[in-house]
Amino acid sequence: MIAHLFFKIKTYLNYHLRAVNAHGLHSPFLFDFYNEVIAAKKEFYFFKQFRGILSAYTKFISEVDALFLYRWVAFYKPNSIFVASENFPASLALAVPSNQKSLSVSSLCHFSNQELNVFEGVGVSLSEGHLADLIYLEEIDAFTKDIILNYKCVIIKNPHQNELKDNIWKELCSLKDISISIDLFQFGILLVDKKISKQHFVVKMR
């Protein structure tokens, strides 16, 4: 327990010392990302309804994190989403702003009838499968590197949650096919784009 606490403190301090804001980002893409996603105050039309839904799912995701996911997808504009966990609010946050409102999940049985009705009401089409532009992961392991290159964008929740997850996150960032890796502490983002030279960024999220 003490060792785990020490690891979390050390990891956060290391992140905090290295993290930069918009003024430390010399990449135009990352500069726009910071201003339009992290620092943005823009309210999307869906947010009022979404906040009402989120109040019943606080154990799954915070409002701040859920709105960040929404803003990221609205900025990055993937066509389709795959969520590899039973997380309704995260699935909603990612699917609604995607270009085609297309959401793939491991099993539709993970959602209640009420949740399925919400998806239908906001125009999200659901299917079982793994094909998508963007994958959202809450857990990662030694086999994660074998699947992530099937996606253009990978979002990992809490990449520094424990020492094992932290080590896997670092390995994923070092993969030669990962062009951009972004460490936000609460989230890790990996982008696959052969037209972009390899870069790693540690960015202040709050």
C-alpha positions as CSV (number, residue, x, y, z in Angstrom):
1,M,0.0,0.0,0.0
2,I,2.8,2.5,1.0
3,A,4.8,1.5,-2.1
4,H,1.8,2.1,-4.3
5,L,1.1,5.5,-2.7
6,F,4.8,6.5,-3.2
7,F,4.6,5.4,-6.8
8,K,1.5,7.5,-7.5
9,I,3.1,10.6,-5.8
10,K,6.3,10.2,-7.6
11,T,4.6,9.7,-11.0
12,Y,2.4,12.7,-10.6
13,L,5.2,14.9,-9.5
14,N,7.3,13.8,-12.5
15,Y,4.3,14.6,-14.8
16,H,3.7,17.9,-13.1
17,L,7.3,19.0,-13.6
18,R,7.4,18.1,-17.2
19,A,3.9,19.1,-18.3
20,V,3.5,22.2,-20.5
21,N,0.6,24.4,-21.5
22,A,-0.1,26.1,-24.9
23,H,3.0,28.3,-24.6
24,G,5.3,25.2,-24.5
25,L,3.8,23.5,-27.5
26,H,5.5,24.2,-30.8
27,S,3.5,21.8,-32.8
28,P,0.5,23.6,-34.5
29,F,-1.6,20.5,-34.1
30,L,-0.9,20.3,-30.3
31,F,-1.3,24.1,-29.9
32,D,-4.8,23.9,-31.5
33,F,-5.6,20.8,-29.4
34,Y,-4.7,22.6,-26.2
35,N,-6.8,25.6,-27.0
36,E,-9.8,23.9,-28.5
37,V,-10.0,20.8,-26.2
38,I,-8.2,21.5,-22.9
39,A,-8.6,25.2,-22.4
40,A,-11.8,25.5,-24.3
41,K,-14.9,26.9,-22.6
42,K,-17.2,26.2,-25.6
43,E,-20.5,24.7,-24.7
44,F,-21.9,22.2,-27.2
45,Y,-25.6,21.9,-27.6
46,F,-25.5,18.3,-26.3
47,F,-23.8,19.2,-23.0
48,K,-27.0,20.3,-21.1
49,Q,-28.6,16.8,-21.7
50,F,-25.3,15.1,-21.2
51,R,-24.8,16.7,-17.7
52,G,-28.2,15.4,-16.6
53,I,-27.2,11.9,-17.7
54,L,-23.7,12.1,-16.1
55,S,-25.2,12.7,-12.6
56,A,-26.2,9.1,-12.4
57,Y,-22.8,7.7,-13.5
58,T,-20.3,9.5,-11.3
59,K,-18.6,6.2,-10.3
60,F,-17.8,5.6,-14.0
61,I,-16.4,8.9,-15.0
62,S,-16.2,12.5,-13.8
63,E,-18.0,15.3,-15.7
64,V,-14.7,17.0,-16.5
65,D,-13.3,13.8,-18.0
66,A,-16.4,13.0,-19.9
67,L,-16.6,16.5,-21.5
68,F,-12.9,16.3,-22.3
69,L,-13.6,13.1,-24.3
70,Y,-16.4,14.8,-26.1
71,R,-14.3,17.8,-27.0
72,W,-11.4,15.6,-28.2
73,V,-13.6,13.7,-30.6
74,A,-15.2,16.9,-31.8
75,F,-11.7,18.2,-32.5
76,Y,-10.1,15.0,-33.9
77,K,-13.2,14.0,-36.0
78,P,-12.9,10.2,-36.2
79,N,-15.7,8.4,-38.2
80,S,-16.2,5.6,-35.7
81,I,-15.5,4.6,-32.1
82,F,-14.8,1.3,-30.3
83,V,-15.1,1.3,-26.5
84,A,-13.6,-1.8,-25.0
85,S,-15.3,-1.5,-21.6
86,E,-18.8,-1.4,-20.0
87,N,-18.8,2.4,-19.7
88,F,-22.0,4.0,-21.0
89,P,-21.2,7.7,-20.3
90,A,-17.7,7.4,-21.9
91,S,-19.3,5.6,-24.9
92,L,-21.8,8.4,-25.2
93,A,-19.2,11.1,-24.9
94,L,-17.1,9.5,-27.6
95,A,-19.8,8.5,-30.1
96,V,-22.1,11.5,-30.3
97,P,-19.5,14.0,-31.7
98,S,-17.9,11.4,-34.1
99,N,-18.5,12.0,-37.8
100,Q,-20.8,9.0,-38.4
101,K,-22.0,8.6,-34.8
102,S,-21.0,4.9,-35.1
103,L,-20.2,3.0,-31.9
104,S,-18.8,-0.5,-31.7
105,V,-18.8,-2.5,-28.4
106,S,-17.9,-6.0,-27.3
107,S,-21.5,-6.8,-26.4
108,L,-24.7,-4.9,-26.6
109,C,-25.8,-6.8,-23.5
110,H,-23.6,-4.4,-21.5
111,F,-26.2,-1.7,-21.8
112,S,-29.7,-1.5,-20.3
113,N,-32.8,-0.8,-22.4
114,Q,-32.8,2.7,-21.1
115,E,-29.2,3.3,-22.2
116,L,-29.9,1.8,-25.6
117,N,-32.9,4.2,-25.9
118,V,-30.6,7.2,-25.1
119,F,-28.2,6.1,-27.9
120,E,-31.1,5.8,-30.3
121,G,-32.4,9.2,-29.3
122,V,-29.2,11.0,-30.1
123,G,-28.7,9.1,-33.4
124,V,-25.8,6.8,-32.3
125,S,-25.7,3.5,-34.3
126,L,-24.5,0.6,-32.2
127,S,-22.9,-2.7,-33.4
128,E,-20.9,-5.5,-31.9
129,G,-17.3,-5.7,-33.1
130,H,-13.9,-4.0,-33.0
131,L,-13.6,-2.1,-36.2
132,A,-13.3,1.7,-35.8
133,D,-11.0,4.7,-36.2
134,L,-10.7,5.3,-32.4
135,I,-10.4,2.9,-29.5
136,Y,-11.0,3.8,-25.9
137,L,-9.3,1.5,-23.3
138,E,-9.5,1.5,-19.5
139,E,-7.3,-1.5,-19.1
140,I,-4.1,-2.3,-20.9
141,D,-1.7,-5.3,-20.8
142,A,1.2,-6.9,-22.6
143,F,-1.0,-7.7,-25.6
144,T,-2.3,-4.2,-26.1
145,K,0.5,-3.4,-28.5
146,D,-0.8,-6.1,-30.8
147,I,-4.1,-4.5,-31.3
148,I,-3.7,-0.7,-31.1
149,L,-2.1,-0.3,-34.6
150,N,-5.5,-1.3,-36.0
151,Y,-6.7,2.2,-35.0
152,K,-5.8,5.7,-35.9
153,C,-6.3,7.0,-32.4
154,V,-6.0,5.2,-29.0
155,I,-7.2,6.8,-25.7
156,I,-6.1,5.1,-22.5
157,K,-7.7,6.1,-19.2
158,N,-5.3,6.6,-16.3
159,P,-2.1,5.4,-18.0
160,H,-0.2,5.9,-14.7
161,Q,-2.7,4.1,-12.5
162,N,-0.1,1.6,-11.3
163,E,3.4,0.6,-12.0
164,L,2.5,-2.2,-14.5
165,K,0.2,0.1,-16.4
166,D,2.7,2.9,-16.4
167,N,5.4,0.6,-17.9
168,I,3.1,-0.6,-20.6
169,W,2.1,3.0,-21.4
170,K,5.8,3.9,-21.9
171,E,6.3,0.8,-24.1
172,L,3.3,1.8,-26.3
173,C,4.6,5.4,-26.6
174,S,8.0,4.0,-27.9
175,L,6.5,1.9,-30.7
176,K,7.9,3.1,-34.0
177,D,4.4,3.2,-35.6
178,I,3.1,5.6,-33.0
179,S,3.6,9.1,-34.5
180,I,2.2,11.2,-31.6
181,S,1.9,10.3,-28.0
182,I,0.2,12.7,-25.5
183,D,0.5,12.3,-21.8
184,L,-2.3,14.1,-19.9
185,F,-1.9,12.0,-16.8
186,Q,-5.7,11.3,-16.6
187,F,-5.6,10.1,-20.2
188,G,-2.9,9.0,-22.6
189,I,-3.5,9.5,-26.4
190,L,-1.7,7.7,-29.1
191,L,-2.0,8.7,-32.8
192,V,-0.9,6.6,-35.8
193,D,-0.1,8.8,-38.8
194,K,2.8,7.9,-41.1
195,K,2.9,11.5,-42.5
196,I,3.9,12.9,-39.0
197,S,7.3,12.4,-37.5
198,K,7.4,10.8,-34.0
199,Q,6.8,13.1,-31.1
200,H,5.9,12.8,-27.4
201,F,4.2,15.5,-25.4
202,V,3.4,15.9,-21.7
203,V,0.6,18.4,-21.5
204,K,-1.2,20.0,-18.6
205,M,-4.8,19.0,-18.5
206,R,-5.9,21.0,-15.4
